[in-house]
Amino acid sequence: MAPQKMTQWLTDQDGMDKLRMDETECPVPGEDEVLVEVHAVSLNYRDTEVVMGLYNHHKSVTHPPALVPCSDMCGTVVSIGPYSNTSDPYKNPAFQLKTGDRVISTFAPEHITGQIQEKHLANSLGGPVSGVLTQYRVFPTYAVVKIPDYLSDEQASCLPIAAMTAWMSLNCMRPKGETMGAGETILCQGTGGVSIAGLQIASAAGATAIVTSSSDSKLERAKALGASNLINYKTSPAWESDVLKATSDVGADIIFELGGAKTLRQSFECIRFGGLIACIGYLGGKVDEDTDRTNTNLLCLKRNVTMKGIINGPRDKLEEMLKFYEEKQIKPVVDKVFKFEEGKEALQYLFSGGHFGKVVVRVKA
């Protein structure tokens, strides 16, 4: 039974120091909706940008002045609104949601299948639509997915963006029915949520994973998760040469490109001919400060490269990924868990970049 009042975090997108907690009415699910008690919320770099007012590269998407941040949660269905008479399998009783079901949210609720479109981004959680750093939230029935029992709430909350982005990076460019496997080499830049998810998926599939980091201790942790080759980019700034050496000068089949402007050129130098560079993030900056500007056209031609921007994935691919996770019993890596009232500190910790894997806020004590 849901309470009449609930607590949530709010941001005016004007800085992490101005994040605030607010009490409000607990929502009631309407037609084809469910009310979920949020148990755990995992954080993404995107959340820090939204809070600081820096997530503005989708120019057609406008953000409201105040919103609840964050997009990734795990919780329990506590009440269900009436179902409409519809043939949509995600909006009728055939979907079989019931109270007590443990579910995770989908990042862009309307993105059910296929290529993401601009209209889907206009409804993505945690900006521009209010997110999940709250005690209770109403979702459309098609915007939540039931999870395997073996995952804890904290682990499951890590799946909607980080793991889904990794899954799409490894599988979205392949012929229908094909997934990655043995014989392929994946390069994961850094040890944040997406890269560690990619490492775990690649290892479970029998592929070879190369991981870069500025921390030897983090690299050792990556090795324990199955990384075959470790590169410290501080002590080996020309890390693309190390990647080529590790692959007998062939290069990586897929590169998780998370550095952005400062690492993209190096990624082009160590991708195999016909390989895929999955453009996921820009932790090294959004602008190439080198006066010799990167000629992306020439670099793509040089090794016949495919460069693909990855903005999460559709609901059907999330369900596909969950089956793989359950089959392989993969447990997402949680670096640190904060209390609900420590939401601001949790986002600051994530932004500092010291984490390995995912940072989670435990909403329900």
C-alpha positions as CSV (number, residue, x, y, z in Angstrom):
1,M,0.0,0.0,0.0
2,A,1.5,3.3,-1.1
3,P,1.6,6.3,1.3
4,Q,-0.2,9.6,0.6
5,K,3.1,11.5,0.6
6,M,6.6,10.7,-0.8
7,T,10.0,12.2,-1.0
8,Q,12.0,12.9,-4.2
9,W,15.1,14.7,-5.3
10,L,14.7,17.7,-7.6
11,T,17.1,19.7,-9.8
12,D,16.7,23.0,-11.6
13,Q,19.7,21.9,-13.7
14,D,21.8,24.7,-12.2
15,G,24.5,22.7,-10.4
16,M,24.9,19.7,-8.1
17,D,25.3,21.9,-5.0
18,K,21.6,23.0,-5.6
19,L,20.1,19.6,-5.7
20,R,17.3,19.4,-3.1
21,M,14.8,17.0,-1.6
22,D,11.1,17.7,-1.8
23,E,8.0,16.1,-0.4
24,T,5.0,15.7,-2.7
25,E,1.8,13.7,-3.2
26,C,2.3,10.0,-4.1
27,P,1.0,9.4,-7.6
28,V,-1.8,7.1,-8.6
29,P,-1.6,4.9,-11.7
30,G,-4.1,5.5,-14.4
31,E,-5.1,3.4,-17.4
32,D,-2.3,1.1,-18.6
33,E,0.0,2.3,-15.8
34,V,1.7,0.8,-12.8
35,L,2.9,2.4,-9.5
36,V,6.4,1.2,-8.6
37,E,8.1,1.6,-5.2
38,V,11.6,2.5,-6.1
39,H,14.2,0.4,-4.2
40,A,17.5,1.3,-5.9
41,V,18.7,3.8,-8.5
42,S,22.0,3.5,-10.4
43,L,23.7,6.7,-11.6
44,N,25.1,7.6,-15.0
45,Y,27.4,10.3,-16.2
46,R,24.5,11.7,-18.1
47,D,22.7,12.4,-14.8
48,T,25.6,14.7,-13.7
49,E,25.3,16.6,-16.9
50,V,21.5,17.0,-16.6
51,V,21.9,18.3,-13.0
52,M,24.6,20.8,-14.1
53,G,22.6,22.0,-17.1
54,L,25.2,20.6,-19.6
55,Y,23.1,17.9,-21.3
56,N,22.1,20.0,-24.3
57,H,23.4,18.3,-27.4
58,H,19.9,17.1,-28.4
59,K,18.8,20.6,-29.5
60,S,15.2,19.7,-30.2
61,V,14.7,18.4,-26.7
62,T,13.7,21.0,-24.1
63,H,14.0,20.3,-20.4
64,P,11.5,21.6,-17.8
65,P,12.8,24.0,-15.2
66,A,12.6,21.5,-12.4
67,L,12.7,17.7,-12.7
68,V,13.6,14.5,-10.8
69,P,17.0,13.3,-12.0
70,C,18.2,9.8,-13.0
71,S,16.8,7.2,-15.3
72,D,17.8,3.7,-14.0
73,M,15.9,2.1,-11.2
74,C,14.8,-1.3,-9.8
75,G,11.6,-1.5,-7.7
76,T,8.5,-3.4,-7.0
77,V,5.0,-3.0,-8.5
78,V,2.7,-1.9,-5.7
79,S,-0.5,-1.1,-7.7
80,I,-1.8,-1.4,-11.2
81,G,-4.3,0.8,-13.0
82,P,-7.1,-0.5,-15.3
83,Y,-6.1,-2.0,-18.6
84,S,-7.6,-0.6,-21.8
85,N,-9.0,-2.7,-24.6
86,T,-6.0,-2.7,-26.9
87,S,-4.2,-5.2,-29.1
88,D,-0.8,-3.7,-28.0
89,P,0.9,-6.6,-26.1
90,Y,2.6,-4.1,-23.8
91,K,-0.6,-2.4,-22.8
92,N,-3.0,-5.3,-22.0
93,P,-3.3,-8.1,-19.4
94,A,-1.3,-10.4,-21.6
95,F,1.7,-8.4,-20.4
96,Q,1.0,-10.1,-17.0
97,L,2.3,-7.5,-14.6
98,K,1.1,-8.1,-11.1
99,T,1.7,-6.5,-7.7
100,G,5.0,-7.7,-6.2
101,D,6.8,-8.0,-9.5
102,R,10.4,-6.7,-9.4
103,V,11.0,-4.5,-12.4
104,I,13.5,-2.1,-14.0
105,S,12.7,1.0,-16.0
106,T,13.5,1.5,-19.6
107,F,15.4,4.7,-20.5
108,A,13.1,5.9,-23.4
109,P,9.7,4.3,-22.6
110,E,8.3,4.7,-26.2
111,H,11.3,3.1,-27.8
112,I,10.0,-0.5,-28.1
113,T,11.9,-1.7,-31.1
114,G,14.2,-0.6,-33.9
115,Q,16.3,2.5,-34.3
116,I,15.7,5.2,-31.7
117,Q,14.0,8.4,-33.0
118,E,13.9,12.0,-31.9
119,K,10.4,11.5,-30.5
120,H,11.7,8.8,-28.2
121,L,14.4,11.1,-26.8
122,A,11.7,13.6,-26.0
123,N,10.3,11.2,-23.4
124,S,13.5,9.8,-21.9
125,L,13.7,9.5,-18.1
126,G,15.8,11.9,-16.0
127,G,15.6,14.6,-18.7
128,P,13.5,15.9,-20.3
129,V,10.9,13.7,-18.4
130,S,11.2,13.5,-14.7
131,G,13.3,10.6,-13.6
132,V,13.5,8.0,-10.8
133,L,15.4,9.4,-7.9
134,T,12.2,9.3,-5.9
135,Q,10.4,6.9,-3.6
136,Y,7.5,6.1,-5.9
137,R,6.9,6.6,-9.6
138,V,4.1,5.8,-12.1
139,F,5.2,4.1,-15.4
140,P,3.3,3.0,-18.5
141,T,3.0,-0.8,-18.4
142,Y,5.4,-1.0,-21.4
143,A,8.1,1.1,-19.6
144,V,9.1,-1.5,-17.1
145,V,10.6,-5.0,-17.5
146,K,10.5,-7.9,-15.1
147,I,13.9,-9.0,-13.9
148,P,15.5,-12.4,-13.0
149,D,15.4,-13.4,-9.4
150,Y,19.1,-13.9,-9.0
151,L,19.9,-10.2,-9.3
152,S,19.7,-7.9,-6.2
153,D,17.9,-4.6,-6.5
154,E,21.2,-2.7,-6.6
155,Q,22.6,-5.0,-9.4
156,A,19.4,-4.9,-11.4
157,S,19.3,-1.1,-11.3
158,C,22.6,-1.0,-13.2
159,L,21.1,-2.6,-16.3
160,P,18.9,0.0,-18.2
161,I,21.6,2.3,-19.5
162,A,25.1,1.0,-18.8
163,A,24.5,-2.7,-19.6
164,M,22.1,-1.9,-22.4
165,T,24.5,0.5,-24.1
166,A,27.2,-2.2,-23.9
167,W,24.9,-4.8,-25.3
168,M,23.9,-2.6,-28.2
169,S,27.6,-1.7,-28.9
170,L,28.5,-5.4,-29.1
171,N,25.4,-6.6,-31.1
172,C,23.5,-3.8,-32.8
173,M,25.5,-3.7,-36.1
174,R,25.3,-7.5,-36.7
175,P,23.1,-9.5,-39.0
176,K,19.8,-10.7,-37.5
177,G,20.3,-13.4,-34.9
178,E,24.1,-13.0,-34.6
179,T,25.8,-12.0,-31.4
180,M,29.4,-11.5,-30.5
181,G,31.5,-14.5,-29.5
182,A,34.9,-16.2,-29.4
183,G,37.6,-15.0,-31.7
184,E,36.7,-11.3,-31.4
185,T,38.5,-8.7,-29.5
186,I,36.8,-5.8,-27.7
187,L,38.6,-2.7,-26.4
188,C,36.9,-1.1,-23.4
189,Q,38.1,2.4,-22.6
190,G,38.1,3.0,-18.8
191,T,36.4,1.1,-16.0
192,G,33.1,2.9,-15.7
193,G,29.7,1.3,-15.9
194,V,29.4,0.8,-19.6
195,S,33.0,-0.5,-20.1
196,I,32.7,-3.0,-17.2
197,A,29.4,-4.2,-18.5
198,G,31.0,-4.7,-21.9
199,L,33.9,-6.6,-20.3
200,Q,31.5,-8.9,-18.5
201,I,29.4,-9.5,-21.6
202,A,32.4,-10.1,-23.8
203,S,34.0,-12.5,-21.3
204,A,30.8,-14.4,-20.9
205,A,30.6,-14.8,-24.7
206,G,34.1,-16.1,-24.9
207,A,35.6,-13.0,-26.6
208,T,38.9,-11.3,-25.7
209,A,38.7,-8.0,-23.8
210,I,41.3,-5.3,-23.6
211,V,40.8,-2.7,-20.9
212,T,42.4,0.7,-20.4
213,S,42.7,2.7,-17.2
214,S,44.9,5.2,-15.5
215,S,44.9,3.0,-12.4
216,D,46.8,-0.2,-12.0
217,S,44.6,-1.3,-9.1
218,K,41.5,-0.9,-11.3
219,L,43.2,-2.8,-14.1
220,E,43.8,-5.7,-11.7
221,R,40.1,-5.7,-10.8
222,A,39.3,-5.8,-14.5
223,K,41.6,-8.8,-14.9
224,A,39.7,-10.6,-12.2
225,L,36.5,-10.1,-14.4
226,G,38.1,-11.6,-17.4
227,A,40.2,-8.9,-19.1
228,S,42.9,-10.5,-21.2
229,N,45.0,-7.4,-21.8
230,L,45.5,-4.4,-19.5
231,I,46.8,-1.0,-20.6
232,N,47.6,1.9,-18.3
233,Y,47.1,5.0,-20.5
234,K,49.0,7.2,-18.1
235,T,52.2,5.2,-18.3
236,S,51.5,4.2,-22.0
237,P,50.0,7.3,-23.6
238,A,50.4,5.8,-27.0
239,W,48.0,3.0,-26.0
240,E,46.9,2.4,-29.5
241,S,50.3,0.8,-30.2
242,D,49.7,-1.6,-27.2
243,V,46.3,-2.6,-28.6
244,L,47.9,-3.4,-32.0
245,K,50.7,-5.3,-30.3
246,A,48.1,-7.3,-28.3
247,T,46.2,-8.2,-31.5
248,S,49.2,-9.0,-33.7
249,D,48.8,-5.7,-35.5
250,V,45.2,-6.6,-36.5
251,G,43.4,-4.3,-34.2
252,A,40.2,-4.6,-32.1
253,D,37.0,-5.7,-33.7
254,I,34.9,-3.3,-31.5
255,I,36.0,-0.3,-29.5
256,F,34.0,1.3,-26.8
257,E,34.8,4.9,-27.5
258,L,34.2,6.8,-24.2
259,G,37.0,9.4,-24.2
260,G,35.6,11.5,-27.1
261,A,37.6,14.2,-28.7
262,K,40.9,13.3,-27.0
263,T,40.8,9.6,-27.8
264,L,39.0,9.2,-31.0
265,R,42.1,9.5,-33.3
266,Q,43.8,6.8,-31.3
267,S,40.8,4.5,-31.6
268,F,40.9,4.9,-35.4
269,E,44.6,3.8,-35.3
270,C,43.9,0.5,-33.5
271,I,40.6,-0.6,-34.9
272,R,40.8,-3.6,-37.3
273,F,39.9,-3.1,-40.9
274,G,36.1,-3.2,-41.2
275,G,35.8,-2.8,-37.4
276,L,33.2,-0.9,-35.4
277,I,33.9,2.2,-33.2
278,A,30.9,2.5,-30.8
279,C,30.7,6.2,-29.9
280,I,29.3,6.1,-26.4
281,G,30.7,9.1,-24.4
282,Y,33.0,12.1,-24.3
283,L,34.7,11.9,-20.9
284,G,37.8,13.5,-22.4
285,G,35.8,16.5,-23.7
286,K,33.4,17.4,-26.5
287,V,35.9,19.5,-28.5
288,D,39.1,18.5,-30.2
289,E,41.6,21.1,-28.9
290,D,44.3,20.0,-31.3
291,T,45.0,22.6,-34.0
292,D,45.4,19.7,-36.4
293,R,41.7,19.0,-36.5
294,T,40.6,15.3,-36.7
295,N,39.6,14.5,-40.3
296,T,37.0,11.8,-39.4
297,N,36.2,11.2,-43.1
298,L,39.8,10.3,-43.8
299,L,40.2,8.2,-40.7
300,C,37.1,6.2,-41.5
301,L,38.4,5.5,-45.0
302,K,41.9,4.6,-43.7
303,R,40.8,1.3,-42.2
304,N,37.3,0.9,-43.7
305,V,35.7,1.7,-40.3
306,T,32.1,1.9,-39.2
307,M,31.5,4.5,-36.5
308,K,28.2,4.2,-34.8
309,G,26.6,6.5,-32.1
310,I,25.0,4.5,-29.4
311,I,22.0,5.9,-27.5
312,N,20.9,3.0,-25.4
313,G,18.5,0.6,-27.1
314,P,14.9,-0.5,-27.5
315,R,12.8,-2.6,-25.0
316,D,13.0,-5.8,-27.1
317,K,16.8,-5.7,-27.0
318,L,16.8,-5.1,-23.2
319,E,14.7,-8.3,-22.9
320,E,17.1,-10.1,-25.1
321,M,20.0,-9.0,-23.0
322,L,18.3,-10.0,-19.7
323,K,18.0,-13.6,-21.1
324,F,21.7,-13.6,-21.8
325,Y,22.5,-12.2,-18.3
326,E,20.4,-14.9,-16.7
327,E,21.9,-17.7,-18.8
328,K,25.4,-16.6,-17.9
329,Q,24.5,-15.5,-14.4
330,I,26.2,-12.1,-14.9
331,K,26.1,-9.8,-11.9
332,P,26.7,-6.1,-12.6
333,V,29.6,-4.6,-10.6
334,V,28.5,-2.1,-7.9
335,D,31.3,0.1,-6.7
336,K,29.5,1.9,-3.9
337,V,26.0,2.2,-2.5
338,F,24.7,5.5,-1.0
339,K,21.6,6.1,1.2
340,F,18.7,8.0,-0.4
341,E,19.4,11.1,1.6
342,E,22.9,11.0,0.2
343,G,21.8,11.5,-3.4
344,K,23.9,14.6,-3.8
345,E,27.0,13.0,-2.5
346,A,26.4,10.0,-4.7
347,L,26.3,12.2,-7.9
348,Q,29.4,14.1,-6.7
349,Y,31.2,10.8,-6.2
350,L,30.3,9.6,-9.7
351,F,31.4,12.9,-11.2
352,S,34.8,12.6,-9.5
353,G,35.6,9.5,-11.6
354,G,37.0,7.3,-8.9
355,H,34.5,4.6,-9.3
356,F,34.9,1.1,-10.8
357,G,31.6,-0.1,-12.3
358,K,28.4,1.5,-11.0
359,V,27.4,3.9,-8.3
360,V,24.0,3.2,-6.7
361,V,21.6,5.0,-4.4
362,R,19.6,2.8,-2.1
363,V,16.1,4.4,-2.0
364,K,14.3,2.0,0.2
365,A,16.2,1.4,3.5
